[in-house]
Amino acid sequence: MNMKIDAHQHFWIYNETDYSWIDESMKKIRQDFLPEDLHKELKKLQFDGSVVVQARQSLEESRWLLSLSNQYNFIKAVVGWIDLQSEKIEEQLIEFTGERKFAGVRHAIQDETDIDFMLRKEFVRGLTYLQDYGLTYDLLIHPEHLKAAGKLVKKFPELKFVIDHLAKPEIKDRIIEPWATDLKELAKLENVYCKISGMVTEADWKQWSTKDFRPYLDIVFASFGLDRIMIGSDWPVCLLAGTYNSVMNPILDYIQQFTEEDQGKILGDNCNHFYALNL
């Protein structure tokens, strides 16, 4: 088996202004979370590295994450933020693609009030540049965005997309549809991958159990197969509902049904391929 990679985690130095999305219900994570903290958790589960994903929508966030990635070898890639709607997008891309660990871009589409935000011509134009620069795009969306995501992806057959957190199905309320149908439809597009991450924070934070996730994992694996799925912790957000080990273990247990080779795909190989980590 090749390297094990946590495909989705964050760092921050907490302040109320930059992280206003961390509301009162999340006060447990109103503190700093930095590479040394994560490295301890990775070692416990014998993971070799991680992909750090933006948590602030600023160019400074991308610069900061890249500086951390240059200090810590276990950070294998950065999914940063750039202003995809900016007239100066190419200047931003030239700056960041000069860094070898800059692998992709994310925008918090889930927080936009316009359900079709990602189909705006300025946003679509920005994604054209990502494709030209060989970058990837992380889709941070809710189930109601899946149809629009399908329309978007069809415009970019050469651009690799990954759905973060299974598109956040309503696990707490055990709602499957229309999430499942729309996800299956999106998965038909072969340039779309899926991160099995963030499940615990869509469940009941205090009373979830492993069996809560099985129906959702069954659908994801039936839809995407074994070559387009990657494991992620969503640390430190996941700490709202458990420890690093306790939120990763349901996924690790689920994939025991597969061969060692196929487990290796989910644990790192697919992430390596998607983000072109060259590990």
C-alpha positions in Angstrom: 0.0 0.0 0.0 1.2 3.5 -0.9 1.0 6.6 1.3 -2.1 7.1 3.4 -3.4 10.7 2.9 -6.1 12.6 4.8 -7.7 14.3 1.8 -9.4 17.1 3.8 -8.4 19.1 6.8 -8.0 22.7 7.9 -5.7 25.0 10.0 -6.5 28.3 11.6 -5.4 30.9 14.1 -8.8 31.7 15.5 -10.3 35.1 15.6 -14.0 36.0 15.6 -13.8 38.2 12.4 -12.2 35.7 10.0 -14.0 32.7 11.3 -17.5 34.1 11.9 -19.0 30.8 10.6 -17.8 29.2 13.8 -20.9 30.1 15.8 -21.8 29.6 19.5 -22.7 26.0 18.9 -19.2 25.4 17.7 -17.3 27.1 20.6 -15.3 23.9 21.1 -13.3 24.8 18.0 -12.8 28.5 18.8 -9.1 28.0 19.3 -6.0 27.6 17.2 -5.4 24.4 15.2 -2.0 24.2 13.6 0.2 21.6 11.9 1.8 20.2 15.0 -1.6 19.4 16.4 -2.7 17.5 13.3 0.6 15.6 12.9 0.1 13.9 16.2 -3.3 12.6 15.1 -2.0 11.5 11.7 0.7 9.4 13.4 -1.7 7.7 15.7 -3.5 6.3 12.7 -0.4 5.8 10.6 -1.3 8.3 8.0 1.6 9.8 6.1 0.2 13.2 5.1 -2.7 15.5 4.4 -4.3 17.9 2.0 -5.1 21.3 3.7 -8.2 23.1 2.5 -9.0 26.8 2.8 -11.2 28.0 5.6 -11.2 31.7 4.8 -12.1 33.3 1.5 -9.0 35.5 1.0 -5.8 35.5 -0.9 -4.0 35.8 2.4 -5.4 32.4 3.3 -3.8 30.8 0.3 -0.5 32.4 1.0 -0.5 31.3 4.7 -1.4 27.7 3.9 1.3 27.6 1.3 3.8 28.9 3.8 2.8 26.1 6.2 3.1 23.5 3.5 6.7 24.6 2.8 7.5 24.2 6.5 5.8 20.8 7.1 6.5 18.0 4.7 3.5 16.0 5.7 1.3 18.7 4.1 1.2 17.3 0.6 -1.1 19.8 -1.1 -3.0 23.1 -0.6 -6.5 23.7 -1.8 -6.7 27.5 -1.6 -9.0 30.3 -2.4 -8.7 32.7 -5.3 -11.3 35.2 -6.6 -12.7 33.2 -9.5 -14.8 36.2 -10.5 -11.9 38.7 -10.6 -10.6 40.4 -13.7 -7.2 39.8 -12.2 -7.6 36.0 -11.8 -4.7 35.2 -14.0 -2.3 37.3 -11.9 -3.5 35.3 -8.8 -3.0 32.0 -10.6 0.5 33.0 -11.8 1.4 33.8 -8.2 0.0 30.6 -6.6 0.9 28.1 -9.3 4.5 29.0 -8.9 4.2 27.0 -5.7 4.4 23.2 -6.4 2.0 22.3 -3.6 -0.9 24.5 -4.9 -3.2 21.9 -6.2 -6.7 23.3 -6.4 -9.2 25.9 -5.4 -12.4 26.0 -3.4 -15.2 28.6 -2.9 -17.9 28.2 -0.2 -20.8 27.8 -2.6 -22.9 26.4 0.3 -22.9 29.9 1.8 -24.1 31.8 -1.3 -27.8 32.7 -1.3 -28.1 32.2 -5.0 -28.8 28.4 -5.6 -27.3 28.8 -9.1 -24.3 30.9 -8.0 -21.8 28.5 -9.6 -23.5 28.9 -13.0 -22.9 32.7 -13.1 -20.9 33.7 -16.2 -18.1 35.3 -14.1 -17.7 32.2 -12.0 -17.7 29.9 -15.1 -15.1 32.1 -16.7 -12.9 31.6 -13.6 -13.1 27.9 -13.8 -11.9 28.1 -17.4 -8.7 29.5 -16.1 -8.4 26.6 -13.5 -8.7 24.1 -16.3 -6.0 25.9 -18.4 -3.6 25.9 -15.4 -4.1 22.3 -14.6 -5.8 22.8 -11.2 -8.7 21.1 -9.5 -11.9 22.3 -8.0 -13.5 21.3 -4.6 -17.3 21.6 -4.6 -18.5 22.7 -1.1 -22.2 22.3 -1.6 -25.4 21.0 0.0 -27.8 18.5 -1.6 -29.9 21.2 -3.2 -26.8 22.3 -5.2 -26.2 18.9 -6.9 -28.3 19.6 -10.0 -26.5 22.9 -10.7 -23.2 21.2 -10.0 -24.1 18.7 -12.8 -24.7 21.5 -15.2 -21.4 23.1 -14.3 -19.3 20.0 -14.6 -20.7 19.3 -18.0 -19.1 22.5 -19.2 -15.7 21.3 -18.1 -15.0 17.7 -19.1 -11.3 18.2 -18.7 -11.4 19.8 -15.2 -11.3 17.5 -12.2 -13.9 18.2 -9.5 -14.3 16.6 -6.1 -17.4 16.8 -3.9 -16.6 17.7 -0.3 -18.3 15.9 2.5 -20.7 13.8 0.3 -22.5 17.1 -0.4 -23.6 17.1 3.2 -26.7 14.8 3.2 -29.0 15.2 6.2 -27.7 12.2 8.2 -29.1 13.4 11.5 -32.7 13.2 10.1 -31.9 10.1 8.0 -33.0 11.8 4.8 -31.7 10.0 1.7 -33.7 11.5 -1.2 -33.4 13.5 -3.4 -29.7 13.6 -2.3 -29.1 10.0 -3.5 -30.7 10.4 -6.9 -28.9 13.7 -7.6 -25.6 12.4 -6.4 -25.8 9.3 -8.6 -26.6 11.5 -11.6 -23.6 13.7 -10.9 -21.3 10.6 -10.4 -22.0 9.6 -14.0 -19.6 12.4 -15.0 -16.2 10.7 -14.7 -14.2 13.8 -13.9 -16.1 14.0 -10.5 -14.7 12.5 -7.4 -16.1 12.3 -3.8 -14.6 12.9 -0.4 -16.0 10.7 2.4 -15.5 13.3 5.0 -17.6 15.5 7.3 -20.2 12.9 8.0 -20.2 13.2 11.8 -21.0 16.9 11.7 -24.1 16.1 9.5 -25.2 13.5 12.1 -26.3 14.0 15.7 -23.0 15.3 17.2 -23.7 13.7 20.6 -25.4 10.4 19.7 -24.2 9.3 16.3 -23.1 5.7 15.6 -21.3 4.0 12.8 -24.5 2.4 11.4 -25.9 5.9 10.8 -23.4 6.4 7.9 -23.7 3.0 6.2 -26.7 3.9 3.9 -24.9 7.0 2.7 -21.6 5.2 2.2 -23.4 2.5 0.3 -24.8 5.0 -2.1 -21.5 6.9 -2.6 -19.6 3.7 -3.3 -22.3 2.4 -5.7 -22.2 5.7 -7.5 -18.5 6.5 -7.7 -16.9 3.1 -7.6 -13.5 2.5 -6.0 -11.4 4.8 -8.2 -13.0 8.2 -7.4 -13.4 8.2 -3.6 -11.0 9.5 -1.0 -11.0 9.6 2.8 -10.9 12.9 4.7 -11.3 13.8 8.3 -12.5 17.4 8.1 -10.3 18.0 11.2 -10.7 20.2 13.3 -14.3 20.7 12.4 -14.9 17.0 13.1 -13.9 17.5 16.7 -17.4 18.9 17.3 -18.6 15.3 17.2 -15.7 13.2 18.3 -12.0 12.6 18.3 -9.8 12.3 15.1 -9.7 8.5 15.6 -13.4 8.1 16.3 -14.5 10.0 13.2 -12.1 8.2 10.9 -12.8 4.7 12.2 -16.3 4.3 10.7 -14.7 4.8 7.3 -11.8 2.6 8.0 -14.2 -0.1 9.2 -16.4 0.2 6.2 -13.6 -0.3 3.7 -12.5 -3.5 5.3 -14.9 -5.3 2.9 -12.5 -4.4 0.0 -9.2 -5.8 -1.1 -6.0 -4.3 0.3 -5.4 -2.8 -3.2 -8.8 -1.1 -3.2 -8.4 0.1 0.3 -5.2 1.7 -0.8 -7.0 3.6 -3.5 -9.4 5.1 -0.9 -6.7 5.8 1.7 -4.4 7.6 -0.6 -4.0 6.5 -4.2 -7.1 8.3 -5.5 -6.1 11.5 -3.7 -2.6 11.2 -5.1 -4.1 10.9 -8.6 -6.7 13.6 -8.2 -4.4 16.3 -6.8 -1.4 15.1 -8.8 0.7 14.8 -5.6 3.4 12.7 -7.3 3.9 10.6 -4.3 
